[in-house]
Amino acid sequence: MTHEVEVNWLDGLAFRAEGDDNSIIIDAPFEAGGQNRGIRPKMLILAALGGCTAVDIILDPSEDESRN
């Protein structure tokens, strides 16, 4: 399975990341020169890791024999 994400610069330090018909705004906080319009890049990485871990736990094949 392959995944594609496109990241486009909006303005300043803001970007829009798009993939699978969804999008998210990434921006820096005011104190770093951004406009605080979206999630910070490091927070996005942590959220992605947390989300992957949570999905893996919920979809653990050892928990549901019907998925084998």
N, C-alpha and C positions, 0 to 999 in steps of 0.2 A: 504494500500500500504506500502510495506517495502522497505527500501533502504539499500544497503550495500556499504561500502567504505573500501578499504584496504589501509593501510599506511605502507610503507616499508622504512626502513633506507637505504640510499644510502652510505653515508660516512660523516664524520664530523658532521655537524648540518643539513644536507640535507636529505629530505624525498621525496618519490613519493607517492601521493595519487591517487588511481584509483577507478573508479566506472562508470558503464554504458558505457564501452568502451571509456572512456576519462581519461586523467591523468593530473596532475599538480605537479610541483616541488615546494616544500616548503623549504626555507633555511633562515638562519639568515644573516644579513648584515656583511660586513667585520669587522666593529667596535665591533661586538658582537661575533666574532670568526667564522663566517660562510664564505661562498664564494660568497654570493649574487647571487646565480644561480636561485633563484625562489622567489616567493612572500613570504613575512614575515607572520608568523602564525597569528598575530593579524590583519594584513591587509586582510588576507583570510577570517577571521570571519566577518569583516566589509563588504567585498565584497559579501559574502554569504547572509548576512542580507539585504543588498541593493538590491541584485538580487531577493530575495524572495519577498521583498516589491514591487519592480517594476513589477514582474510577477503578483502578486495579484492585483495590480491596473489595469494592462492591461487586465487581465482576469476577472474583476469584473462582476459577473453575472447580476447585475442590469443594466449594460450598454447594454447587448445583450440578448434579450428575447429568441433567438433561442437556447441558451445553457441551458435553463431550462427544 
